[in-house]
């Protein structure tokens, strides 16, 4: 036995720095194997998993009985000596000297997620508990790395983070996918579809900005690529055109992938992700015009005609021949948002770009150059049947120091889905919101 008060408290991830020392680790029982006079409690603490070794002859009888009677996900504090073992999970084991039970999960109401196979609906219904398992844990650690990389890229390249509203008075991406909410005194407001319009105002104040927050789309879509609530990063740059947007998008993606490969290989291994496919993500990315994309798709059997938007199958067909993201520009103006600038040499196409991820993951970035001419923007608002009064402040940006400017949006969940190699976007966020799921 040892005195828990004298042993330093550490996290499992720090075990390598304490080989040969007696330490205390608080956590939860992930699993328990028993073999006669020896038991192997597997402890998790959020930073990793470590196998503890409890030998009956080395422990008081009551303590050993407590250990072999532990139930899955009971909260415990263990004390023991760290020992290096290349065969062990994480490379270290803990020779158990003491154990304190904080809360023992009752056998009459056992932890519902067992090592056996469970259906996805059961797991999603128990998402609040499923997060403790290795797969979702790995996905969300990769997500954390992606978000940190996004911030690091923009923060180190002269961008200022300026938050944008979640309540908005009007649509940004079309009126059919708005979540309407009651505001004060019977006024209507909407959950934001994008922070872009406000980021344009911020760019005129700071030059280069980005916003990063939740966005909402009331699309009644059940595809594996859609959530009703998701997180998006949206940079916006003054004195910038389409080529600037492409450059920043390419640089950011390469930066993110490199960071994930650098810091999250263990998690990618847990997810059985093909690392070689991520290592191929290098600049420059291939670039084609929408006109060429339509011809490629027709040659591959797609019935798409010029003027139509690409569906998921079309995007998959386009990237089949590439090992890195594909940039497609020059989409028809008619299928793009009201604020997208037309090509001055060919007004029927827009100065916009979509970045399509390889391996069939589809669009992860959409953006381009914004209209900076007041009269043209007014016409577009009318053509899209949008309420002019809701955009008076946005029109001011074209009256007072208007300049060419551009930016893009990247959905974090689609990026996570791609980098983790997931089949469905619902696994990319702790608590997904979909057409038929708003709980837990």
Long-range contacts (C-beta under 8 A, 24 or more apart in sequence): 1-60, 1-97, 1-98, 2-79, 2-97, 2-98, 4-77, 4-79, 4-98, 4-100, 7-79, 11-45, 11-46, 11-47, 11-48, 12-43, 12-44, 12-45, 12-47, 12-48, 12-49, 12-50, 12-90, 13-47, 13-48, 14-47, 15-48, 15-50, 15-82, 15-90, 15-92, 15-94, 16-84, 16-91, 16-92, 18-82, 19-82, 19-83, 19-84, 19-92, 20-81, 20-82, 20-83, 21-81, 21-82, 22-79, 22-80, 22-81, 22-97, 23-79, 23-80, 23-81, 23-82, 23-94, 24-77, 24-78, 24-79, 25-50, 25-77, 25-78, 25-79, 25-94, 26-75, 26-76, 26-77, 26-102, 27-75, 27-76, 27-77, 27-78, 28-73, 28-74, 28-75, 28-76, 28-132, 29-70, 29-71, 29-72, 29-73, 29-74, 29-76, 30-72, 30-73, 31-72, 31-115, 32-68, 32-70, 32-72, 34-68, 39-64, 39-67, 39-68, 41-67, 41-70, 41-76, 41-78, 41-96, 41-99, 42-89, 43-76, 43-78, 43-94, 44-132, 48-90, 49-89, 49-90, 49-134, 50-88, 50-89, 50-90, 50-92, 50-93, 50-94, 51-88, 51-89, 51-93, 51-94, 52-78, 52-80, 52-93, 52-94, 52-95, 52-96, 53-80, 53-93, 53-94, 53-95, 53-96, 54-96, 54-99, 55-95, 55-96, 58-97, 59-96, 59-97, 63-98, 63-99, 66-99, 66-101, 67-96, 67-99, 70-101, 70-104, 71-104, 71-105, 71-106, 71-107, 71-110, 71-111, 72-105, 72-110, 72-111, 72-114, 73-105, 73-111, 73-129, 73-132, 74-101, 74-102, 74-103, 74-104, 74-105, 75-101, 75-102, 75-103, 76-100, 76-101, 76-102, 77-102, 124-426, 124-432, 124-437, 125-439, 125-440, 126-440, 127-430, 127-431, 127-432, 127-440, 128-431, 128-440, 131-430, 134-270, 135-270, 135-271, 135-427, 136-427, 138-266, 138-267, 138-268, 138-270, 138-271, 138-420, 139-267, 139-271, 139-416, 139-420, 139-422, 139-427, 139-428, 140-430, 141-264, 141-267, 142-260, 142-264, 142-267, 142-268, 142-271, 142-416, 142-419, 142-420, 143-412, 143-416, 143-428, 143-429, 145-259, 145-260, 145-263, 145-264, 146-256, 146-259, 146-260, 146-412, 146-415, 146-416, 146-419, 147-212, 147-231, 147-412, 148-259, 149-255, 149-256, 149-259, 149-260, 150-212, 150-233, 150-252, 150-256, 150-410, 150-412, 151-212, 152-255, 152-259, 153-251, 153-252, 153-255, 153-256, 154-210, 154-233, 154-235, 154-252, 157-208, 157-248, 157-251, 158-207, 158-208, 159-208, 159-209, 159-210, 159-235, 160-202, 160-206, 160-208, 160-209, 160-210, 161-209, 161-210, 161-211, 161-212, 162-199, 162-202, 162-206, 162-209, 162-210, 162-211, 163-195, 163-211, 163-212, 163-213, 164-192, 164-195, 164-198, 164-199, 164-202, 164-211, 164-213, 165-192, 165-195, 165-198, 166-191, 166-192, 166-213, 166-214, 167-191, 167-192, 168-192, 168-193, 169-390, 170-386, 170-387, 170-390, 170-391, 171-386, 172-196, 172-197, 172-337, 173-217, 173-337, 174-337, 174-384, 175-386, 176-218, 176-219, 177-217, 177-218, 177-219, 178-218, 179-216, 179-218, 179-228, 191-216, 192-216, 193-217, 194-232, 194-234, 194-409, 195-232, 195-234, 196-234, 196-236, 196-339, 196-407, 196-409, 197-339, 197-394, 199-234, 199-235, 199-236, 199-407, 200-236, 200-370, 200-394, 200-397, 200-405, 200-407, 201-393, 201-394, 201-397, 202-236, 203-236, 203-237, 203-238, 203-405, 203-407, 204-238, 204-397, 204-401, 204-403, 204-405, 207-237, 207-238, 207-239, 208-235, 208-236, 208-237, 208-238, 209-235, 209-236, 210-234, 210-235, 210-236, 220-435, 221-435, 222-434, 222-435, 222-436, 223-312, 224-423, 224-424, 224-425, 225-312, 225-362, 225-414, 225-417, 225-425, 226-425, 226-434, 227-413, 227-425, 227-426, 227-429, 227-432, 227-433, 227-434, 228-433, 228-434, 228-435, 229-433, 230-411, 230-412, 230-413, 230-429, 231-411, 231-412, 231-413, 231-429, 232-409, 232-410, 232-411, 232-412, 233-409, 233-410, 233-412, 234-407, 234-408, 234-409, 234-410, 235-407, 235-408, 236-405, 236-406, 236-407, 237-405, 237-406, 237-407, 238-403, 238-405, 239-403, 239-404, 239-405, 240-369, 240-404, 240-405, 240-406, 240-407, 241-351, 241-369, 241-404, 241-406, 242-329, 242-351, 242-352, 242-353, 242-368, 242-369, 242-406, 244-406, 245-353, 245-367, 245-368, 245-369, 245-406, 245-407, 245-408, 246-287, 246-327, 246-329, 246-353, 248-408, 249-327, 249-353, 249-355, 249-365, 249-367, 249-408, 249-410, 250-283, 250-284, 250-285, 250-325, 250-327, 250-355, 251-283, 252-410, 253-281, 253-285, 253-325, 253-355, 253-364, 253-365, 254-281, 254-282, 254-283, 256-415, 256-419, 257-281, 257-419, 260-419, 268-420, 271-420, 271-421, 271-422, 272-421, 273-419, 273-420, 273-421, 274-421, 277-323, 277-358, 277-359, 278-419, 280-323, 280-324, 281-324, 281-325, 282-324, 285-324, 285-325, 285-326, 285-327, 285-355, 286-322, 286-324, 286-326, 286-327, 287-326, 287-327, 287-328, 287-329, 288-318, 288-326, 288-327, 288-328, 288-329, 289-328, 289-329, 289-330, 290-328, 290-329, 290-330, 290-331, 290-332, 290-349, 291-330, 293-318, 293-328, 306-332, 307-332, 307-334, 307-335, 308-335, 309-335, 310-354, 312-362, 315-356, 315-360, 315-362, 315-363, 316-360, 316-362, 318-356, 319-356, 319-357, 319-358, 319-359, 319-360, 322-358, 323-358, 324-358, 325-355, 325-356, 325-357, 325-358, 325-364, 326-355, 326-356, 326-358, 327-353, 327-354, 327-355, 327-356, 328-353, 328-354, 328-356, 329-353, 329-354, 329-368, 336-368, 338-377, 338-380, 338-381, 338-383, 338-384, 338-386, 339-370, 339-371, 339-377, 339-380, 340-368, 340-369, 340-370, 340-371, 341-368, 341-369, 341-370, 341-371, 341-372, 341-404, 341-406, 342-371, 342-376, 351-406, 353-408, 355-408, 357-414, 357-415, 357-418, 359-418, 359-421, 361-414, 361-417, 361-418, 362-414, 363-414, 364-410, 364-411, 364-414, 364-415, 364-418, 365-408, 365-409, 365-410, 366-408, 366-409, 367-406, 367-407, 367-408, 367-409, 368-406, 368-408, 369-404, 369-405, 369-406, 370-405, 370-406, 370-407, 371-398, 372-398, 372-402, 372-403, 372-404, 372-405, 373-398, 373-402, 374-398, 374-399, 374-402
